[in-house]
């Protein structure tokens, strides 16, 4: 009897879904349906979902070769425009940046707390501009980054020491990603709270780390509720419920940090001599009460901090792991980079940020890694805040916009031998950068919604990679040959390496 009721319920839902889909198509202006960007023919209810392969960035890239660099896909009832070329990306970010600056917010990201305080997910408008201005002028500004060089250096030094301790047994292979993750997590802890979270003296750090990792896993999972809105109320996969389960303890931990800081400030325990962290910036904020809040609520501060951890930790860790994987996969490139490092940085010295201007090959390796392995292959999904015309096509309001920077970075019309890891291409006179002006290379996006942490990433990535290449010689586990490496990708919140990189670190002694 239970199965009969379940079958009846599903049948009713499907009939209702077909009716609403047809009603939506009848109500949509005919001219909008006619001039949408081309794409594969969609099926009723499910759209193009069953015509797609995995991973999606590769599948969308193959479809774009058939349907064009601006293409319409239907993910259930969600209309999606996929951009897969430098030319279309340039048109989008230069001429339609404001109207396409909205954000598509998925069900798992909404939770019980909403997106109040979010910089990444907030819709373009006064609240978002306030958060963006605060981040760029108070946190990622050059003067603040310069003043926190010591913090970055200390976190990277600790990572080198952790690797030294783990490699004391001699030929034991280590999980390279784990050490990058520990370094990045502690770095974010210092930038947010002025403390190492993954430390024996940190009471809540391990719990925060565990729950933040689970949130990242859940947010990355495809959710049927995003593609078939009538199923949202059921949360069939339990993604929203599980995400909330892990968000709650994170908010409790950060809420405790906020209370501690507020009490310390009230007692005069955090003087001017102490460098400001981002919690201080958020607590000090005073708005005009019109376009800005008078101050940030605890929920807003919690949301901002959690978002910073998730965005900053996984993207940095993934990029560094891919850089190490590509270098071990290409021993000559690794040797060339280590030779540069050990020439510029003298014996018994450690790498410092002042050395970077004399390390062009190190910076080229980072750029080449970001070209082949952008951490977010579609960036953060954009949304059309209103209907607009672009390159002769109609982009209806509420349409999701995905920029396939993975495909653009491997476009043979732009890049010579695009699948080859060749950092030398970034040493040529037409030196490209990832600051959003070269549309053939936009791993961090472009326009108003470009990642605000680019100035921080441009310092942390080469320093972290260069430090462990300077301090250790590296080889693959079990004497494996470079050509035997599994370089396949795994799609999560970022584009991770599918098989964890295991390698042997031997302390370098000149």
Secondary structure as UniProt FT lines:
FT   HELIX           2..27
FT   HELIX           30..34
FT   TURN            44..46
FT   HELIX           49..51
FT   HELIX           56..67
FT   STRAND          70..75
FT   TURN            76..77
FT   STRAND          78..83
FT   HELIX           86..95
FT   TURN            97..100
FT   STRAND          102..103
FT   HELIX           107..109
FT   TURN            110..117
FT   HELIX           126..138
FT   HELIX           142..147
FT   HELIX           149..166
FT   TURN            167..169
FT   STRAND          174..175
FT   HELIX           176..193
FT   TURN            200..201
FT   HELIX           205..219
FT   HELIX           224..227
FT   HELIX           229..234
FT   TURN            236..237
FT   HELIX           239..266
FT   TURN            267..268
FT   TURN            272..273
FT   HELIX           278..284
FT   HELIX           298..329
FT   HELIX           331..344
FT   TURN            347..348
FT   HELIX           353..358
FT   HELIX           360..372
FT   TURN            377..378
FT   STRAND          382..383
FT   STRAND          388..390
FT   TURN            391..392
FT   STRAND          393..395
FT   TURN            397..398
FT   STRAND          400..403
FT   HELIX           405..408
FT   TURN            409..410
FT   TURN            412..414
FT   TURN            416..419
FT   HELIX           423..426
FT   TURN            439..440
FT   TURN            443..444
FT   HELIX           447..449
FT   TURN            452..453
FT   HELIX           454..471
FT   STRAND          472..476
FT   HELIX           477..479
FT   HELIX           482..484
FT   STRAND          489..491
FT   STRAND          495..497
FT   STRAND          502..507
//
